[in-house]
């Protein structure tokens, strides 16, 4: 029989605390297709699918616009792994833009959205909604409006360009669901793995017929910062140019959204997992350390890289300085804080200077021949 012993806890008291699970951020690889078919109820609003077979087993017949768009979406290479379908309750007075807002309220995970069978007025309204949506999102649309290639004033691409819509990707196409192909590629390629950064320029769109256009018509589309899938050199079918309505490349919008989300998540995880982050230089260093991981992840993906800082100076970073690892995190000192900010328990401002790797999409080559 074991003799009675005294507990070691009276000498060494070990307390085990299981850390809370860190919040996982969105993968930015889920597209949403919205339509007015009644397979999904207005109450359910959004459902997720892993393929068209999954949709058939879920009650879709296979002739609905949403299903046909999903076929294009899942046909892209690399193939996206999942898709959200949203309901536009057109039986009432709900507008397409209101349907997108309702889908966002129901599901905050999707990043890109396409709405079936909409014309100019709806496109403009949806673009305005997506521009201001939270969480950040992007809108893909296509149009076969002849006013676009004719360069008619006030056409949908010209209007969105004039409005500087930063989160709208427009494609001219006489094929149905052409912009869904671009969205499917974008969601499938966004894996987050090492060296996974990509652009939409010069990609193939599976299932989409290239447009037969004159050079003038293509340049008209590109002049409105629109996109088109067409043939180059009789050999290449290419999507050009991969830009949003304001002229910024899609990949820059996506990558900055991802980095912003990862930084927010990293800081929130630090605030919620730490008993206290002191309002000292060491506390600020803890926050800076948390931001380092998202920046390193962006560098690993190929989004940021070494380069010269050509923007205005930030604290100790001067114009012309080299960012050897593609980023620099700087913070103002605790001593510089106002008493009001200190009483409010605010951190001093923290700045994350990054150098995007960009992309080469145009090449000039001089061939010099000597005989």
Secondary structure, 3 states (H helix, E strand, C coil): CCCCCCCHHHCCCCCCCCCCCCCCCCCCCCEEEEECCCCCCCCCCEEEECCHHHHHHCCCCCCCHHHHHHHHHHCCCCCCCCEEEEECCCCCCCCHHHHHHHHHHHCCCCCEEEECCCCHHHHHHHHHHHHCCCCCCEEEEEECCHHHHHCCCCCHHHHHHHCCCCCEEEEECCCCCHHHHHHHHHHHHCCCCCCCCCCCCCCCCCCCCCECCCHHHHHHHHHCCCEEEEEECCCEEEEECCECCCCCEHHHHHHHHHHHHHHHHHHHHHHHHCCCCCCCHHHHHHHHHHHHHHHHHHHHHCCECCEECCCCCECCECCCCEECCCEEEEECCHHHCCHHHHHCCCCCCEEEEECECCCCCCCCCCCCCCC
